[in-house]
Amino acid sequence: MKKIMKFIKYAGIITIVLLVTALLFPTWTSHIKGNNSVSALEQVKINGSNHEVMIRGKDKDNPVIIFVHGGPGCSEIPYASKYQNLLENNFTVVNYDQRASGKSYHFFEDYSNLSSDLLVDDLLALTDYISDHLGKEKIILIGHSYGTYIATQAASKAPEKFTAYVGIGQMSDQVGSEIDGLNYVIQQAENAGNTDDVLYLQGLTEQVENGETFIPRSYIAKYGGASRLIDNPDGNIIGMLFSREYNLLDIIRYNYGISISQKVLLEEVMKNPLPTKVKKLELPCYFVMGKYDYQTSSNQAKKYFDMIEADKKEFIAFEQSAHYPQFEEKEKFYEWMCDTFVK
């Protein structure tokens, strides 16, 4: 009995030490070799709020990309470097946690004014900071998923700041996208003989068609409409905890932030879809879509692409991917980026 009590005592002490270490352990991003390389992870004051910014690349003279993450509230900093290692050869890549997201969530900050308009203003202010910091006249702007809702509006509002706009998992008519996704998962559930799933999903039909709810993303993931060639990276707490860029405190902030961001921001994408907000872009525009994307339907994105006016536009389909073509087929995405933007 004494041995058991002693074991429990020491196990408790070890657990406390591990928790404190995880909470307080400093975070960083791995070094990139080279005299003109950059690898920085830091808090930067942007538009009145501290934002976490990660900048990585082998040569600061290369073209600069700003990635706008999705969610809302789903930071890509904890896993971005795993997938963008090729891009870092020919581009300087900037990832940032949006206001109230991830490491940019601050416990005592007032987020009562959080809105997509504010996030657009933050992005434009960040663009100015990065342009000055890295000495670039223009930036390549890439949005992913909900990030396209922000980035498309930023590109429309200030096209002079950007070389081009690239929308990955491009949002469009989100009600139409949810209907496409619902039809897909019901069909896949029927094919798999999962009667319970079919009945549950069919029960959502009226709410989805009325724009009152999103399909639970767990069902889209289960039937291959989120990712196919990789595990879905969003919200992977274990993966975050073992990243260099996030610690346990950051994960707590991530979860607080995502609950606030999604509660405030998701309703707008249903009521005010992008095709009603942005009909013209005065810069080159590229939509990069996975064939099996049923979180932001490729079918609806193509309809938006056909509608939108742009100086130059191109729709690029990735045949093996779902919602994360830049990660699922990263070699193909890297080659396309180099062919398009590296002169």
Secondary structure by P-SEA (a helix, b strand, c coil): caaaaaaaaaaaaaaaaaaaaaacbbbbccccccccbbbbbcccccccbbbbbbbbccccccbbbbbbbccccccccccccccaaaaaaccbbbbbbccccccccccccccccccaaaaaaaaaaaaaaaaaaacccccbbbbccaaaaaaaaaaaaccccccbbbbcccccaaaaaaaaaaaaaaaaaaaacaaaaaaaaaaaaaaaaaccccccaaaaaaaccccccccccccaaaaaaacccccaaaaaaaaaaaaaaaaccaaaaaaccccccccccccbbbbbbbcccccccaaaaaaaaacccccbbbbbbbccccccccccaaaaaaaaaaacccc
